[in-house]
Every structure is written in structure tokens, then in C-alpha cells.
């Protein structure tokens, strides 16, 4: 059996994600006139769409970096980049965890403003702003990764 560094779960509903992404948009609104958004796939796609709508931005692009899933942490791989240095762009992701993906994307787009909805302590220094911090030993369960089923009471886990 594989050990995991995650001791807790933080379940995010669609409503909570929408609320938190809109809160991030409010924070970003008054900062400057943004040229557009670069979403980090796949997790940054949904928050980026919400933020693009709220800030009335039509230019949305993606960077695609493969770093890990909940089973394996592999060697990072850039599947798709973007041109330029990020000047005037928002770089959006759902989460900054250890900062592995963030470091790669920061090097690709050093002048972009990096915002995430959620942040963990190890990755927090890599982003310019975020909405909610969770502990490093927490696995965030996003709504696109969930199915409805029975949940054991916490005392019985």
C-alpha cells in the first residue's frame, strides 16, 4: 500500500468554487487593465472561465503542464506553452500545492500576475494572490473529481 502525505480532505462544491473564483475576480478587478488570462490546465480552466466572465476578458489561453495526480508525482512535463513573457496577463490556477507547477509556469511567464483560488504553505510564495489557504497535508477534492455516494462518519474512518 502506497503512503500518502495527505491526512485530510477539503471538499469543494461547485457553489463554493464559484463563490471563491468570484472573490478572486473582485480582488483582481481594481489592480489594472488585464490583456487576458492564461489558465493552467486542467485545474485552472474552470476558475479562469469564471474570472474571464467577471472581468469581461475575452482573450483566454492555456499552458499545459503535467506534474502529478493523486497517486503519482512524476517528472514535470510542459505539454503546451504560450508566447511572450506574460506582461499584462493573469495566470490562473485552481491551486498552488508544492509549487512545482507554479515554478515552471513562473519561468515561462515571469511578468504575468499569478492568482490561485486555493493555496498551500509550500506553494504560497510562488503566487501573487489567492483566496483560501489550506494545510499542506490536505487533499483538495474539486467538484469535477467527485461523485455522489455515501460518506463514512469521521469517527469511523
C-alpha positions as CSV (number, residue, x, y, z in Angstrom):
1,X,0.0,0.0,0.0
2,X,1.3,3.4,-1.0
3,X,1.6,6.0,1.7
4,X,0.3,9.5,1.1
5,X,1.2,12.8,2.7
6,X,-2.5,13.8,2.8
7,X,-4.2,13.3,6.2
8,X,-7.3,15.5,5.5
9,X,-9.8,16.1,2.8
10,X,-11.2,19.5,1.8
11,X,-14.2,19.0,-0.3
12,X,-15.1,21.9,-2.6
13,X,-18.6,22.1,-4.1
14,X,-19.5,23.8,-7.4
15,X,-21.1,26.6,-5.4
16,X,-18.1,27.1,-3.2
17,X,-15.7,27.1,-6.2
18,X,-17.9,29.6,-8.0
19,X,-18.0,31.9,-4.9
20,X,-14.3,31.7,-4.3
21,X,-13.4,32.3,-8.0
22,X,-15.7,35.4,-8.0
23,X,-14.0,36.6,-4.8
24,X,-10.7,36.3,-6.6
25,X,-12.1,38.2,-9.6
26,X,-13.2,41.0,-7.2
27,X,-9.7,41.2,-5.8
28,X,-8.2,41.3,-9.4
29,X,-10.7,43.8,-10.8
30,X,-9.1,47.0,-9.4
31,X,-5.5,46.1,-9.9
32,X,-5.1,47.1,-13.6
33,X,-6.5,46.6,-17.1
34,X,-5.7,43.0,-17.9
35,X,-5.0,41.9,-21.5
36,X,-6.3,38.4,-20.9
37,X,-5.9,35.2,-18.9
38,X,-3.7,32.2,-19.2
39,X,-5.2,29.2,-17.5
40,X,-3.1,26.4,-16.2
41,X,-4.7,23.2,-17.3
42,X,-6.6,21.4,-16.3
43,X,-7.5,22.7,-12.8
44,X,-7.3,26.4,-13.8
45,X,-9.8,26.1,-16.6
46,X,-13.0,26.5,-14.5
47,X,-11.7,29.3,-12.3
48,X,-10.3,31.1,-15.4
49,X,-13.7,30.9,-17.2
50,X,-15.4,32.4,-14.2
51,X,-12.8,35.1,-13.8
52,X,-12.8,35.9,-17.5
53,X,-16.6,36.4,-17.4
54,X,-16.5,38.5,-14.2
55,X,-13.7,40.7,-15.6
56,X,-15.2,40.8,-19.1
57,X,-12.0,39.4,-20.6
58,X,-12.3,37.6,-24.0
59,X,-8.7,36.5,-24.5
60,X,-8.1,33.3,-22.7
61,X,-5.2,30.9,-23.5
62,X,-3.7,27.9,-21.7
63,X,-0.5,26.5,-20.6
64,X,-0.5,22.7,-20.1
65,X,1.9,21.2,-17.5
66,X,1.7,17.7,-16.3
67,X,3.2,17.3,-12.8
68,X,1.1,14.9,-10.7
69,X,-2.2,13.2,-10.0
70,X,-3.4,11.9,-6.6
71,X,-1.4,8.7,-7.0
72,X,1.9,9.7,-8.5
73,X,4.3,12.7,-8.6
74,X,6.2,12.4,-11.8
75,X,8.8,14.5,-13.6
76,X,7.1,17.7,-14.8
77,X,6.4,18.0,-18.5
78,X,5.3,21.1,-20.4
79,X,2.7,19.9,-23.0
80,X,1.8,23.4,-24.3
81,X,3.3,26.8,-23.7
82,X,2.3,30.3,-24.8
83,X,4.3,33.1,-26.5
84,X,5.5,36.2,-24.6
85,X,6.6,36.9,-21.0
86,X,3.1,37.3,-19.6
87,X,3.1,41.1,-19.3
88,X,-0.4,42.3,-18.6
89,X,-1.9,38.8,-18.3
90,X,-3.4,37.0,-15.4
91,X,-2.1,33.5,-14.8
92,X,-4.9,31.5,-13.1
93,X,-4.9,28.1,-11.5
94,X,-7.2,26.3,-9.0
95,X,-4.5,25.6,-6.5
96,X,-0.8,26.0,-5.7
97,X,0.3,23.0,-3.8
98,X,4.1,22.3,-3.5
99,X,4.9,25.0,-6.1
100,X,6.3,22.6,-8.7
101,X,3.9,23.6,-11.5
102,X,4.0,27.2,-10.3
103,X,7.7,27.4,-10.6
104,X,7.7,26.0,-14.2
105,X,5.0,28.4,-15.3
106,X,6.6,31.4,-13.5
107,X,9.7,30.8,-15.5
108,X,7.7,30.6,-18.7
109,X,5.7,33.8,-17.9
110,X,7.7,35.8,-15.4
111,X,5.7,39.1,-15.9
112,X,2.3,37.5,-15.5
113,X,0.3,38.2,-12.3
114,X,-0.3,34.7,-10.8
115,X,-3.5,34.1,-8.9
116,X,-5.0,30.9,-7.5
117,X,-8.2,30.1,-5.7
118,X,-6.6,27.9,-3.1
119,X,-3.0,27.8,-1.7
120,X,-0.9,25.5,0.5
121,X,2.0,26.8,2.5
122,X,4.8,25.3,0.4
123,X,3.5,26.8,-2.8
124,X,2.1,30.1,-1.4
125,X,5.3,32.1,-2.1
126,X,5.0,31.3,-5.8
127,X,1.7,33.2,-6.3
128,X,0.8,36.9,-6.1
129,X,-2.6,36.3,-4.5
130,X,-5.1,33.6,-3.5
131,X,-8.4,33.3,-1.7
132,X,-8.2,30.4,0.7
133,X,-5.3,28.7,2.4
134,X,-5.4,25.0,3.4
135,X,-2.8,23.0,5.2
136,X,-0.1,21.1,3.3
137,X,-1.4,17.7,4.4
138,X,-4.9,18.4,2.9
139,X,-6.1,16.9,-0.4
140,X,-8.5,19.3,-2.1
141,X,-11.3,17.5,-3.7
142,X,-12.6,19.6,-6.6
143,X,-16.2,19.2,-7.8
144,X,-15.1,17.8,-11.2
145,X,-13.3,14.9,-9.4
146,X,-16.3,13.8,-7.3
147,X,-19.3,11.5,-7.5
148,X,-22.1,11.5,-5.1
149,X,-22.0,8.5,-2.7
150,X,-22.2,7.5,1.0
151,X,-19.7,9.1,3.3
152,X,-18.5,7.4,6.5
153,X,-18.8,9.5,9.7
154,X,-15.4,11.0,10.6
155,X,-15.2,8.9,13.8
156,X,-15.5,5.7,11.8
157,X,-12.7,6.4,9.3
